[in-house]
Amino acid sequence: MRLLTSLPLLFVLAVLVLCLGIWEATGLTGKDEFYLGLRTPLEMLHDDHWLVPFLDGVPRIKKPPLLYWLGRASYELFGASLVSARMLVVLFGGLLVVATAAIGRRLSGERTTGTVAALILLGMLGLATESRRFMLDIPVAALSASAFWLLLIWNERPRWPWLTGASLLLAAAFLTKGPIAVIVCGSGLLALLIGRADIRRQLFAHWPGLFAHALLFAALALPWFYLVKQLHPAAAEAAFAGEIESRQFFQPNLNALFGLFSIGLPWVFVFAAHLGQRWRSDDDLRRLLLTWFLAATLPFLLIRAFDRYLIGSLVPLAIFLACLLPQLRSRLAFRLGMLVALLPGLALGGFAAWFGLGGWPWLLVPALYLAWAWWNDRGLGHLLATPIIYWTTLLALLFPALGINALPAEVVALGRQQAVVFFEGPQPAMLAILSGQPHRQYRDLAAHAAELAQAGTPVFAESDDVALLQEKLTAAGYRAVPLGNYQTLASHGSGLRFARNGAGAAEWQAAFASRSLAPLQTRIEWFRVEAR
């Protein structure tokens, strides 16, 4: 524990833990990663786009461009691969862990408190899953939390470089995911304004410098949006309208609470069990952290949001728990949290064992460690290490063995040799990144039928969509000639939805009864387009 009071060593530990398994094409993914995230910088590189990201031949401006810029740069430097993409988010995950440690130290005045907060965060499900996928939520939380860290330093040493650094980081966060960037930093600042009179005095005393740096933030964060509006006005207007509609502002969203429960496992149980306890009258720090946590969480109760949007809320939650642990007399809440966290591992391990997929023996590693350290008072270090080892085993060793999104070698070779098109799905999920080609996804095949027939471009579709594919081509005077097919467990939306669309209780029962995955697998076919 004493070694990890060094922030560089803590960063190295976080990166080593989070990078395990990121090279596995059958690892945890989701549609937002394989359809949008990984393909966008591939198309930018293939068609030489920089300022405005493109996907499927149209501007991809629903989200700001910073992570896609970094993704293209990484592809150019290290080649297009899962590692070169996902490693960027792993590094941001390490930055988020270090920022949490540094903020915890500054607020509490204790180096150990910051280290414990960082290890608590590293043992939460949300960080373990989202840091292993090329998506926006970890980078925006890391940049925003780091901006807050520099603001705390500036409060103690009011020199302009700290304020400038905070402005730069916040602008980078804004260019990663838009206005959501200000929530982690802004809610922390709001909590300080409410709970700390010295901070209020500091801010009022330096308002000219703050105003100047607000202008700097605007000068860095906003021009890209203006340029996009000028270059692609119709696409920009459609993207803005789509975001407004999809977010459903001011509509109560209690799903965010369930999302927070899942991404905070197992530590959220400790938080819930001790939230209502009576605090000392002088316990201002925990009140400040609770205010910060609530301010960072409440906005997502009023919009449509996925659980990963709340990653930034885990920062004050982890620091709050680190302040609580020295007073923790019972481990019951933590043990209950770990029992709940073990359920998906046991379910996936049992699934792998029943169908002979392998990977499940790796669960013996955390199981033996739990048996030795979990129920006995082996010290704080073992308490913190337990969920870290468990999530790493589950995500890096067991989950990839299930073979979700596995591709035949001939399909990968086909994707490397020529462009292909995805219809509807889009499947095969990982073909773009494994082949190093962006490929394209079309829903309106009639508009592209002549082009596909002339170029001999293969079209991939799930078996459920083949009838619709044939219908669209027939209407345009073309037909689809079968070239091949294969079956696999395929991701549909979230990472755990890997059974084929429409598979219900009967299909699951048939699969378990026969010990065959066939009733659950998605059949993916590919075709050549010809004139009728």
N, C-alpha and C positions, 0 to 999 in steps of 0.2 A: 504493500500500500504506500509506503514511504517513497519508493521509487517513482510512483505515478503522480507525485506532486509536481514533477517536471512536465510542463505542458507539451514539449516536443515528444517525450516518451509516451505520453497519453495519446497524442495524435497518431503515433506509429502503431500503438496497440489497437486503437479504433480502426485504422485502415486495414491492419492485418486480419482483424476479426471480420470486418464487413466485406472484404474482397473475396473471401472464401466462397467458391462456387459460382462466381459471376460469369465464368467461361462456359457454363453448362447451358446448352440450347434447350434442354428439357427442364431447366430450373423455373422458379416462380416468375411469371410474367403476367401480362394482361393486355387487352386490346389497345389501351392508350400507349403502351410501350411498343408492341410489335407493329401496330398499324400506323401510329403517328410518330412516336418518339424516334425510333431507330431509322425509319424510312426517310424522315424529313432531311436530316443532314446528308443522307446518301444521295437524294435527288439534288440537293444543293451542290454537292461535289460533282455529280454526274453531268449536270447542266450548267455548272459554273455560276450559281447564284450566291451572292453574299449578303447584300443589304436586306433583301426581303426573302425569307424562306419560301420555298415552293414545295407542294406535294401534289402528285397526280396532275401536274401541269398547270396548277392554279396557285395563287398566293396563299400561303399558310400563315395567316395573320390573326387567327383567333387567339393565339398566345404570343407574347413578345419573343424576340429572337435570341437572347443571349445564350441560352443553353444549346440552341441549334448552331449558333456560331462556334461555340466551343466544340460541339460534336463534329462539325465539318473539319475544324482545325485538327482535332485528334485523329480523324480518319486520314487526313492528309499526311500527318506525321508518322502514325503508327500502323496505318492500314485499317480498312473497315472490318471491324470484328466486335463481338460482344464485349470483350475486355476493353478495347479502346473507347467504347461508348460508356459502359457501366462504370469504368474506373473513375470517370469524372465525378459521378454521383457519390461513389465511395469516398473520394477526397473531400467532397462537400460534407458528407456524413462525419468524417474525422474533424472537419472544421466546426461543425455543430457541437460535437462532444467537447472540444477544447473551449469553445465559446461558453458553453454551459459551466464548465469548470471555472473559467476565469470570472464569469459573472457571479457564481456562487462564492468565490473567494472575496470579491470586492464587497458584496452585500453583507457577508457574514463576518469578514475579517479573519476567517480561518481557512488555511490552505487545505486541510483535510476535508472540510465541508464541500469545497469545490470538487475535489477528486471523487468523493462519494457520489455527489450529484451526477458527475459525468458517467460513472460506472452504472448508476441506476438507469440513466438514459440509454446507455449502451445495452442494457438488459431488457429494454422494452420492445414489444413486438413491432411497433410502428417503425422504429429506427432499423430494426433487423430486416424487415421486408422492403421498405421503401429505399433504403440505401443500396439495395442490390438491383434496382431497376432504373433504366434511363428515363427518368421523369422529373418533373419540375419542383416537387414539393420539398424535398430535402435541400436542394440548392437555395430556394427562396427563404426557407427557415434559417439556414446557416448564415446567409448574407445579412438577413435582418437582425438575427441575434448578435452577430459580430458587430454590427453598427451600434447596437445598444451597449455592448461591451466597451467600445471606444468612447461612447458618451459618458459612461461611468468613469473612465480614466480622465476624460476632460473635466468632469465635475471636481475631481481631486486636484488635477493639474491643468488649469484652464489655459492651454496653449492651442493655437489654431490648427496645428497638424492633426491633433486628435479629432477635432470637429470636422476638418476636411476629409479625413479618412472615413468617418461615420457617414458623411454625405456621399462619398464615392460608393461605399458598400450599399447604402440604401438605394442609390440610383441603379446599381447593378441588380439588386433584388427586384426593383420595379421593372427593369428590362428583362427579368426572368419570368415574372408571373403577374405583372400589373399591380393594381392597388392593394391586392392581398399582401404585398410586400411590407406595408407599413404596420400590419397588425401586431407582429411580435415585438418590434421595436417600439411602436407607438403605444401599445398597451402597457409595456414596461415603463415607458416614460410617464404615462398617465398615472400608474400606480405610485411612482416616485413623487409626482406633483401632489397627489392626494395625501400621501403618508409622510413626506419629508419636507419640513419647512426650509431646511438649508438648500434643497434642490430648487425650490421655488425662488428663493432669493438669488441663487446663482443664475437661473435662467433670466430673471428680470434684469439683473445687473448686466448681463451680456447680450441683451436683445439685439443690438445692431449686428454683432457677429453671427448670431443665430439667423437673423433675417438674410444676411449675405449668403450664408451657407444653404438656406432654403432656396435662394435663387440659383445657387450652384447646382443643387439637386435637380431643380426644374430644367436647367440648361442641359444637363446630362441625360435626364430620363425621358423628356417629352419630345425632342426633335424627331426621333424615329417614328413616332405615331403621326406626327404632322406630315412627314415625308411619305409615309404609306398612304395617308389620306389623299395626298396630291397625285401619287403614282397610280394607285388602284382605288379610286373612290367607291366604285360599286362594291368591290370585295370588302373594303373597310366598313362600309355601311352595313353590309350583310353580316359581317363578323360581329360588329357591335350589337346589332339587333338580336343575333343568335345568342350572344352571351347574356344579354338582358333577359331574354325569354327563358333560357336554360337555368339561370340562377334562381328565378322565382323569388325576387327580393320581398322581404317582409312577410313571407309565408312561414309560419312556425314549422320547424324541422327538428323533431325530437330524435330523428335517426342520428343526429350528430352526437347525442349522448351515448348511444350504443356504439357509435364509431370510436368515441373517446375511450369507452370501456375496452374495446378490442385492442387498439393501438397502445394502450397503457398497461396491458398485461405483462407480468403479474402484479406490478407495483400499484396499480390503481386500487386494488383491494386494501392495501395498507392506507392509502390516502382516504378512501371512503370510510374505513373503520375508525380513523382518528380525526376526521374532519370536525365532528361534533363535540370533541372533548373540550373541557374547560381549559382555557389558556391562562397563563399568568398575565396580569395587567400590563406588564412591561414587555410582553412578547410582540414587539412592533414588527420584527422582521417577518414572522410568519403571516401577519396580517397583510403586510406589503406584498408578499409572494402570492397569497390567496387572491388579493385584488388584481394582481397582474394576471394570474391564471384565469380568473373569471372574465376579465376584460379581453383576453385573447381567445376565449371560448365562445362568449355570448354572441358575437356577430354571426357565427356559423349556425346558431339556433334560429336565425331569421332568414336564411337563404338555403337553397338546395346545394348541399355540399357532400362530398365523399369523405370518408374517415381520414384519408391521408391529408386532407386540407388542414387538419388540426395538429399536425406534427409540431408546429411551433409552440403550441400550448404545453407540450411535454417539457419544455425548458423550465418554466417556473414550477411545474409539478415536480420535476426531479430535484430541484433545489429545495423545495418545501419538504420533500421526503428526507433529504439529506440532513436538514435541520431537525427533523423529527426522530431519526434513528437512534441518537444517543439516549433518548428518553423511552425507547421502545422496550417495554417489559415482557411482552408476549409476541411470539412469532406466528400466532394463529392466523392472522389476516394474511400474512405473506404465504403461509402454507396453503391456505385456501386458494389464493391467487395462483400458486404454482399448480395446484390440483386442476383448476380450470384450464390453465395454460397447457397442461399435459394432454387434455382431451383431443385436440387436433393431431398431436403427435401419435397418440395411441390409435386413433382412427386411421391415419395414413399408414402407420406401421402395420396395423392389422390388415389393411387393404393390400399392402405390398407383400406381406407374408402369405396371405390367402391365394393371391394370384401368381406367386412365385416370381416377383419382380426384383427381389434383392433390395439392398439398402436398409431394410429394417433392423439388421443386427447392430447397426451403428447406434441405435437408441440405447443399447446397453451401456454406452459410455456415460451419458448423463444419468442413466438409471443407477449405475454403481456409485457415481459421485453423489447423487441425491441420497442414496442409502447411507453413505458415510457421513455426509456433511449436513444434510437438510434438516433432519429431525433433532440433531444434537447441536449444542452451542459450540460450533467449531470456530467461531470468530466472524467478524464483520466481512472480512475478505471472501470467505467461502459463501456467505449469504449473497454477496454481490455477484460472485462468479457463477452461481447456479443457473440463473436464467440466461446469462450470456452463452454458456456452454450448451444449454438446451436448444436455444434458438439457432445457434450456429450448426449444431448437428442436424436439426430438422430441415433447415433451408439449404445447407450446403451438401449434405450427404444423403439424406433420405428422400427429399422431394424430387431431386433430379432422377433418382432411380425409378420413378413411376413411369418415365418415358412419355410424358405429356409433350405434344408437339414434335415427337420424333419424326424424322424425315428419312425416306430411303435415299441411298447414295445417288441413285439415278436421277432423282428429282433435284437434288442439290447440283449435280453436274449439269442438268438441263438449264437451271437458273443461272449458272456461270457462263454457259455457252451463248445464251440469247435472252432477249427480253421476254418476259411472260406477263400475263394480265390476270389479276384476281377479280373474280366476279362475286359481288355481294360480300360474302364471308367476313373478312378476307382470309382465306386459307390458301396455301400453307402458311401458318403464322410466322415462322422464323426463316422462311426462304430468302427474303430480301437480305437480311444481315449475314446469313450463312453463305450466300452467293456473292455478296459484295455489290449487288446491283439493286437499285431502288424498285424496279418493276413498277407497275401501276395497277390501280384498282378502279374498275369501271362498273357503274350500275346500268348506264344506258348503252348497252352493247350495240344497239341499232345505229347509233351515231358513229361508231368506230368499226363497224363490221367490214367495210371495204378495206380499210387500212390494215386490219388484222389478217384478212384473207390474203392480201397482197404480200405482206411481210412474213406470213406463215407463223404468226405469233401464237403460241399455245395459250389457252384460256383455262384457268383452274376454277373449280366450283365444288362446293359441298353437294353431296347427292340430293339433299333436300331442295337445292336451288337449280338442279339440272333442268327440270321442266320449265321453269321461268326463263332460263338461259335459251333453251330451244325456242320458246315462244317469241322472245325478243328478236332472235336471229331470223326466224321464219317471217316475221312481219317486215324485215328488211330485205328479204329475198336470199337469205343465206341459211346454212345449216351447220351444226356442230358434229364433227366426226371424232368418235372416241379414240384416244391415243393411249391411255393408261389410267390406272387408279391404285390407290392404297388405302389402308385403314389405320387410324391412330386415335389415341385420346387427344383431343384438341381443345385449346383454350377458347372459351366463349365469354367475352367480357372479363370478369375477374379471374384470378389465377386458379381458384378452386372449382370453377365451373368447367370441368373437363369432360363430362359426359356429353354425348351428342345431343343436339337440340331435340326436344321432344321425348327424351328418355325419362320414363317415370318409374313408379314402383315396380311395375311388371318387368321392365328391362333390368333393373337392379337385381330383382329376385332371380331372374334367369341367369344373369352373370354369376351371381354367387353360387347358385345351384350347380352350374356347369363348370365353375372355376375358369371361365373364359371371359375375356374382356370384350369379345365381339359385340354383345348387345349394347355396350356403352360406347363403342368406338365410332368415330365419324368417318364416313367414306368420302374421300376426296378424289375427284376425277379431273382429267384434263383432256382438252379437245383441240382439234384443228378447225378453223373456220373456213368454209368453202361456199362458193356461190351455188345456189340450187340449180 
